[in-house]
Structures are given as C-alpha cells and as structure tokens.
C-alpha cells in the first residue's frame, strides 16, 4: 500500500466513524424525545442524555481534527 493509499484509507475510516457517530447521536436524541413523550421520569432519561452529549462532543472533536479538503497532503 502506498502512502497516498494509506492516507486515503485513514480519511475514509475517519469519515465513516464521524458519520456513524452522527447517526448514533440522532437516534439517541430521538429515543430521548420519545421516552419523554411517553412520560418517562428524568432519572431514566438524564443518563441517556448525558451519554449522548458525550458522544456528540466526541464527534465534534473528530470533525475538528480532520484536515479540510484544501489541506496539503490530500
């Protein structure tokens, strides 16, 4: 595998991880909304909301670390 191919593979993996994390955040937020709509108490939804917030922060961090398309080496 050439360095260019390895770099492209790493970028593809990072993009897939970011997309999967974003999807998880959306699904978890939807679940929390549905649970609240069904009258679930806060002690049941707050831990899920906290985990979702942490996952969202991790996705933002991953997104911020990715080089922009105009960065050298791409």
C-alpha positions in Angstrom: 0.0 0.0 0.0 1.4 3.4 -1.0 1.5 6.3 1.5 -1.2 8.0 -0.6 -3.5 4.9 -0.4 -2.9 4.6 3.3 -3.8 8.2 3.8 -6.9 7.8 1.7 -7.9 4.8 3.8 -7.4 6.6 7.1 -9.5 9.5 5.8 -12.3 7.1 4.7 -12.2 5.5 8.1 -12.4 8.8 9.9 -15.3 9.9 7.7 -17.2 6.6 8.4 -16.6 7.0 12.1 -17.8 10.5 12.0 -20.9 9.6 10.0 -21.7 6.6 12.3 -21.3 8.8 15.4 -23.5 11.4 14.0 -26.2 8.8 13.2 -26.0 7.5 16.7 -26.4 10.9 18.2 -29.5 11.5 16.1 -31.0 8.1 17.0 -30.3 8.6 20.7 -31.8 12.2 20.7 -34.9 10.7 19.0 -35.1 8.0 21.7 -34.8 10.5 24.5 -37.6 12.6 22.9 -39.8 9.5 22.6 -39.2 8.5 26.2 -40.0 11.9 27.5 -43.1 11.9 25.3 -44.2 8.7 27.0 -43.8 10.3 30.4 -40.6 8.6 31.5 -39.1 10.3 34.6 -36.0 12.4 34.3 -33.9 9.8 36.2 -34.4 7.5 33.3 -33.7 9.9 30.5 -30.9 12.0 32.0 -28.2 9.3 31.9 -29.0 8.7 28.2 -28.9 12.4 27.5 -25.5 12.6 29.2 -24.1 9.8 27.2 -25.5 11.4 24.0 -23.9 14.7 24.9 -20.5 12.9 25.4 -20.8 11.1 22.0 -21.8 14.4 20.3 -18.7 16.0 21.8 -16.5 13.2 20.6 -18.0 13.5 17.1 -17.3 17.3 17.1 -13.7 16.6 18.2 -13.2 14.0 15.4 -14.7 16.5 12.9 -12.4 19.3 14.1 -9.3 17.1 13.8 -9.9 16.1 10.3 -8.0 18.2 7.8 -10.0 20.3 5.5 -10.2 19.3 1.8 -7.9 22.2 0.9 -5.2 21.0 3.3 -1.8 19.9 1.9 -1.4 16.2 1.5 -4.8 15.3 0.3 
